[in-house]
Each structure stands twice: as C-alpha cells, then as structure tokens.
C-alpha cells in the first residue's frame, strides 16, 4: 500500500450531530454544518501525546491527556498503528458541552481525522469509527455510534447493528433544514441514560419500530409529511422531556410555526426541529428564541442543512 | 358520484400473506401470488347474508353466517352502506387454515372486494381496510392489519401506525422470491400471541428497530445483502420458535441453500425464506421438504414472488 504524504501540522473540523431523531433512539443520527469543533495537531519529539491548548470550553474539559477524549483517541490511534510519535493537541470547542449535540464526538472525530492525516493516512475513515466509539465510552460510559458516525461520515446515518458494526447511509430530502435550540441547562448524558427504563411495553416498541420504518421510507421517497408523522417517540421523549424546562411549550411553538418534526437532540437539553427549507427553519427558531429570552433562559440558536460530508481537513502542512 | 354497474354474481381471489418479516412484528407484511382464497357472492331476495357453500376447509370453518369471518364482513359492509341486500356466500379455501399465512385475512378481503363489486363499488379499496380489520378481530381477537393490508393492496406493506391508520407501500426488489413451507402442526394465533412477553428489554428493542430501519433501507436501495442482515428477530422468534418442530433445522437448511433470510410467517407454523430468484427459492424449499418428508411431517410448499396487486376480481356478471 502506498503511504500518503505525512505532515507536521494538521487542523480539522468535525461537526455537531443530532442523534435519535425521536423514534430512532440509539440507531439514527445526522451531521450539521454548524456548530462543530476544530482540532489541531503538531508533531514534536517528546514521544508523548500532550494537550497544548483548549479554547472555548470554559475550563470544563480535562487538561490531562489521559482523561481528555481528543488526546485519548489520538493515543488509541497511535497504539493501533504502533507509533510513538509525539503530538501536541489543540482543541477549539466551538459548540456547547453536555448539550446533546455530540460535543465529545465532534472532538474525537476531528482529532482522529487529524492524526490520520498527520501520519499519512494509514487508516481509512471507516477504520476510525471504532476508535471514535472508544472515545465515546471514555466521555460518557457508552461506546455509542449515533454521534461519531454522522460526525465522521456526514449525512444521516443508521447504525443498523453494533455487533457486528453495520452503518447505513440514508438519503436526505434536499430541502430538509434543521433549527437547533440549545437552552443552557445541564443534562449530563450519563444521567439522561440512567432514567431510561430497562424494559418497555412490547406495544410501545411496536409503535416505535413502525415509526422508524416510516421515517426511513420517508427519507427514500422524499415524503416530508410521512417524515413528520413518523417522528414521534413513545419510549424516550416521555421520560426525558421533564429534564428540559418548557419542552412542551417549545414543541408547541415549533409545531405552530410549521415544523415537520420537533424533538430532543440526543439526550438533550438541545432540541431540534425539521423544516422544509431555511426560511421555515428561521420562522421556527424565532418564536422559541423569543420565548426563552422572555423566560430569561440563556440559549444558542443554530440553523443548518444536513451536512453531507462530515469531518473535514482544514489545514495540512 | 357516479354509481358503477352492479352485478348478480361476483367471484374474487385474495392472496395469502406473510407478516412480520422477522424484525417487523405487527407492522410489516407482504402478499403472495399463491396460495389464496376465492369467494363468490350471489344476490338473492332473502334479505339476509347466508353461507351457501364452503370448500377446502376440512369442515373447520363455521357454517353459521354470524360466526364465519367472510360472511360477517359482508354484513359489516352492507350495514355501512345501509343495504339489506340478500347475499349467498361461497368460500373456497385454497390454503391451509391456522397456518400463519393470513387465511382469515384472505377470506375477508376476497369477500369485501366481492361485495363492493357486487354493489357497484360504493366504497374504495382503502375504505375496505377497516372492515377487513374487523374481520381479523372476529377471527383471532385482534384487529391487526399486517395480513389484510397486503392481501387487499398487494406488495410489501408497512403499517406505520394503527391510530390513526397509516399504511405505506414499500418497494420490492425485482428478483425477490419467496419459499413457503407449511408443516401441518397447529399453532393457533391466539396462543402464539399469548406467549409473547408484555415487556421487552429496551436493549433488544433498539436492536429490533435498527433492523427494521435496515430492512426498509434495503428495500429502497435494492440491497439484498442488507435485507438479509436486517431480517433478524431478537424479540418474537426466540419465544415462538419452540412452537414449530425442527425450526432451527429448517433455518439451517435454508441458510445452507443460500436463503437471504428465513423466519416464521406470521405466528406460524409456516416458515418462509427470501431468495434471489425462483431457482434459488426452489433450491431452498427442496432440502427442507425432503427433511420434513423424512421426519414424517406432512407439509405444503409454495413458491411465489411478492404479489404486487393483492386481491383480484375473477368474474362479475
């Protein structure tokens, strides 16, 4: 196999992602254009992976290279290819942490794309997925793929199976736009998982997989009405909505403004709405943002189409 | 609305159907070309619906027009359109009863298409679905749609939701063929339902809806490998396989013969295999049939593509 060019310095971007899509808990996720994280790696002769700088995290991320997810996956990568390359890691968080937008996934994926590029692409992008999933295990105790897979590959992704890992890219209707609202309340992923029931009624599960099937059919047939009808959640939303202040008010505002669907992004507190085109996404975000402002709830709004590319190389030199 | 021509005598066919497709319990079903039932209706001046003849049922079906599903749905139909038309019903069972092939659905759907034609098509085919579902309630205690919808409309059908009723036609890969093996053991639908657990682990449900999503993606993308990988059942098959003698032997024989997927048709005892083309379907049926013969298990074999049309009018005069 021909080794590609190696680099001294690499900077990458990996996007935020929305997982679950209401009825597809733990199996569906899609990538956004914005927000996202940037990671920069620089070779050195130290023989170790170290954190050089972290910006935008408000001091929340571990500076210890053992505990930081981005540096940890760089180490996993180097172990896998049997390298003792010294690397200084810079992490630029450009999205909220613990937000339900796949913040840890964005950092891991950006770091893995960066180190793979730095080292001359010894692995394929597909090979990076299990390493990114290990990053998720470190970050939240569970090696889930519904943020790292879309952050890595882009698009709207189905994780059909974890053992063996089976990833399916689903088509995305061209006009589909996403309004993202992140209210600044804390919903740690571990806690949001711990409140889920271990067992669920078979009757509810049947409703859920009818909806998942409808969602996939809607994506292939470009049927936004079916997409909206399918994106209801009988299992997770009823348990988690209480973690998000004014969830039902926001849902009603989104529905009134013509949202195709509205739900919790990942484990929250971020919520998302699907809209037919950017102007409708703006119309949905506006009243929700106004409501949160009047409720004195600090929040961020993002508008984005589904990002078909996933993580991107920004600089390699 | 212009009333279409009415008839004195109508004869119809409605096909057998395979529901569940392993991972799509209660939400997926498809129609076969063969076997199926025929129903004939003749007007008379009695003012009542009566059973004139039943063939092919081995004397198992009720001759009482109140209790027979086919005559009962004819009555429901006449009630709905406010008619007191006298009708003599003939039912020709051309498929095994209590087989998991939607036998009651085939009779109900054939009867409803027949009476609608006889009366000059006052209802659409879509209007007939809720009446056919009422027939299922009478036949097995549950107004499920995963046999009546494919028998009525043909093709491979998703019941996305029951309330409100939302039916989605899914595309079928052109080369997809089905081998059907019906071992003559009794598995009443009511019993097969009663052994299902009321609650299931969330972890298993997630696997199941990942697979349902994969199955739908496979149908749209014509990916028979993904179809096969997706058609595993973590919920129902493990509970029901014990009701079917030598289920795992038949499954192994099907897999060895190149089956794309193998599973229980409806609530059994019929099993089905998907194959890429008729010759492979024959190759799958052959060793299973030989095995059942050597085990002294009486059985029937059917080979069929997916029937895209559903119930058909045979004679109207």
Interface residues (C-beta under 8 A of the other chain):
Chain A: X23 X24 X25 X26 X27 X28 X158 X159 X160 X161 X166 X168 X170 X196 X197 X198 X199 X200 X201 X202 X205 X206 X207 X208 X209 X210 X211 X212 X213 X214 X215 X216 X217 X220 X221 X226 X229 X230 X235
Chain B: X23 X24 X25 X26 X27 X28 X158 X159 X160 X161 X166 X168 X170 X196 X197 X198 X199 X200 X201 X202 X205 X206 X207 X208 X209 X210 X211 X212 X213 X214 X215 X216 X217 X220 X221 X226 X229 X230 X235
